[in-house]
Amino acid sequence: MTKKILKGVFCLSLTILPHHDQKGISLKAKQTLVLDPAFNEDYKTTDILLFTHLSADLLTLLADKKRTNRVFLPQMLHKQLQKLQRTQVIEPLYWNNIKCFVYGYPISIGDFFVTAYLSDDGLNGAISLLLEYHGKKIGYTGHFITQGLHKKRIKKWKKELQSSQLDLLLLDSANLQQAARFTTNAKKFKRFLQNLTPEELPAVKLSYLAPEMIVDYHNNALKNGRTLLLDQTYATLAKQLFPFDDFTVATTENLALAVAHPDKFILQAGIAENNTTIYNKDEVLSLKQFTGDQTTSELKEFVHVIKPQKCVFFGLNDLDFAQKITTSLTVEE
């Protein structure tokens, strides 16, 4: 296997691992850290698994009774998964050897000091990481979006990575969008409502895996003079995660009102037999990560602001301003 030596950097091996149709990253020192691994990854039982976002692989791994690896999760995501399990909308998970990152403070993991910063990938609880190894600093962005609900989180960790003077930035090229222009969901939803006829009753597909979207549609409904009606399970889950918001449970009475006054309500898709016009009928909300919303130029500017000594990327999309890891990459003093 070809190895590349980068002069003036530190002794650390970064290895690309098969990760379904994408690529994953392992940081191999005396002990290996595997960043966002796939469940069927061929990692050792002594490897430490670091997850920065919600994924199908994470849920499958946590449901495995035989797992012995230490696993680190974002604290917010850990809390969400426990509440999902409590409301019985997901299969039982096993919390042995589970640790949580502390936001904004370094913790010792293997041979590294790791600091987690709150981020936003369109789902709840995503983080970015600063990994320190013998005085050298590595930034890992994972998945993130810049036009989501938490723009301030992105600005904050971008500033933190910039001030850290990174030796290396690991960038996931999945953050590159294919559309020429990004439109926020709020704007799309507002246009959808404006184009409805007075007789059309709107509905939205929701997922317990993306509870922040429930709040997003709830708030957008209020802004447009409507009430979002939820089934009991979703309303209970949303209230547990967002206790300061008031959610409306669908009843026989308010569903009848929605039919009589469709311009005043939005339904959760599937809770009524009435004909509805579904906003996101072609959208399948699953555990797959939302694609990033950056253009090539925006992502390039993002790297320019952070100013790492070196930037390497992995993933399916090509970036012309960074080096792609295709084999193991060894960096030494």
FENDANOR-V893015 format. One line per field, one symbol per residue. ss: DSSP state (h for helix, s for strand, l for the rest). psi: psi as a letter, one per 30 degrees, with the letter a starting at -180 (. if undefined). burial: I if it has 9 or more other ideal C-beta (glycine too) atoms within 8 Angstrom, else O. A space follows every 50 residues. Layout:
ss->???
psi->???
burial->???
This chain:
ss->llllsslllllssssssssllssssssslllssssllllllllllllsss lllllhhhhhhhllllllllssslhhhhhhhhhhhhlllllllllllsss llslllsssllsssssssllllllllsssssssllsssssllllllllll hhhhhhhhhhhhhllllssssshhhsllllllllhhhhhhhhhhllllll lssslllhhhhhhhhhhhhhhhhlllsssslhhhhhhhhhhllllllssl lhhhhhhhhhlhhhssssllllllllsslllllllllllllllslhhhhh hhhhhhllllssssllllllllssllllsssll
psi->kkkkkjkgaljkkjkkkkibgaklkkjjbekkkjkhllegkillffkkkj kflkleeeeeeffjffkfkkkklkeeeeeeeeeeeeghfllklkgkhklk lkkgkklkjbglkkkkkkakgfakglllkjkkjhfkkkkjfbklkfhafi eeeeeefeeeeeffikekkkkjffgklfkfkkkleeeeeeeeeffklffk jllkklkffiffeeeeeeeeeefgglkkklleeeeeeeeefiffkjkkkk leefeeeeeeiffflkkkkfflflkljkehffkjjagkkkllgkleeeee eeeeeehlekklllafkkkfglkkjfakjkkl.
burial->OOOOOIOOIIOIIIIIIOIOOIIIIIIOIOIIIIIIIIIOIOIOOOIIII IIIIIIIIIIIIIIOOIOIOIIIIIIIIIIIOIIIOIOOIOOIIOOOIOI IOIOOOIOIIOIIIIIIIIIIOIIIIIIIIIIIOOIIIIIIIIIIIOIOI IOIIOIIIOIIIOIOIIIIIIIIIIIIOOOOOOOOOOIIIOIIOOIOOOI IIIIIIOIIIIIIIIIIIOIIIOOOIIIIIIOIIIIIIIIIIOOIOIIII OOOIIOIIIOOIOIIIIIIOIIOIOIIIIOOOOOIOOOIIOIIIIIOIII OIIOOIOIOIIIIIIOOOIOOIOIIOIIIIIOO
